[in-house]
Amino acid sequence: MRLKHDEIEYNEKYIELFKKVNKEVEELLEEQGVEKTLGYIHIFDSKKKEILKNKYGIDWKTTSEMNPDILLD
């Protein structure tokens, strides 16, 4: 089964913004000492969602939100 993703991530208008935000989130979590272990993706996605909404007004859906019947780590 293929995972669903929020289509806005692949919109040409937002591709560079998503790359920038992904990098920002990685750096922020690294500064906070968050290790890339089990469950990291949920912390990452939560912070990414927050930044996209608060800084850019974008309502992005995480992979978990797009695939509620699949348990993701």
C-alpha positions in Angstrom: 0.0 0.0 0.0 1.3 3.5 -0.9 1.3 6.2 1.7 -0.7 9.4 1.0 1.0 12.8 1.3 -0.4 16.3 1.4 -0.3 17.4 -2.2 0.8 20.9 -1.2 4.3 19.5 -0.6 4.6 18.8 -4.4 3.1 22.1 -5.6 5.9 23.9 -7.5 5.0 27.1 -5.7 5.9 25.5 -2.3 8.7 23.0 -3.1 11.5 25.3 -2.0 9.6 26.5 1.0 9.1 22.9 2.2 12.9 22.2 1.8 13.7 25.4 3.8 11.2 24.5 6.6 12.5 20.8 6.7 16.0 22.1 7.2 14.8 24.6 9.8 13.0 21.9 11.8 16.0 19.5 11.6 18.3 22.3 13.0 15.9 23.3 15.7 15.4 19.8 16.9 19.1 19.1 16.8 19.7 22.3 18.9 17.1 21.0 21.4 18.9 17.6 21.6 16.1 15.6 20.1 17.6 12.3 18.8 16.5 10.6 15.6 15.1 7.6 17.3 11.7 5.8 17.4 9.0 8.4 17.3 11.2 11.2 15.9 9.0 11.6 12.8 6.0 12.6 15.0 8.1 15.3 16.8 9.5 16.5 13.4 6.1 16.6 11.8 4.5 18.4 14.7 7.1 21.2 14.7 6.9 21.4 10.9 3.2 21.7 11.0 3.5 24.5 13.6 6.1 26.5 11.6 4.1 26.2 8.4 0.9 27.4 10.0 2.4 30.2 12.2 5.0 31.6 9.8 3.4 31.0 6.4 -0.3 30.4 7.1 -0.1 27.0 5.5 -2.4 24.2 6.8 -0.3 21.2 6.1 -1.4 17.6 6.9 1.2 15.2 8.2 1.7 11.7 6.8 0.1 10.4 9.9 -3.0 12.6 9.4 -3.2 11.6 5.7 -2.9 7.8 6.7 -4.9 7.4 9.9 -5.3 3.6 9.4 -1.5 3.1 9.3 0.7 3.1 12.3 3.8 5.2 11.5 7.0 5.7 13.4 
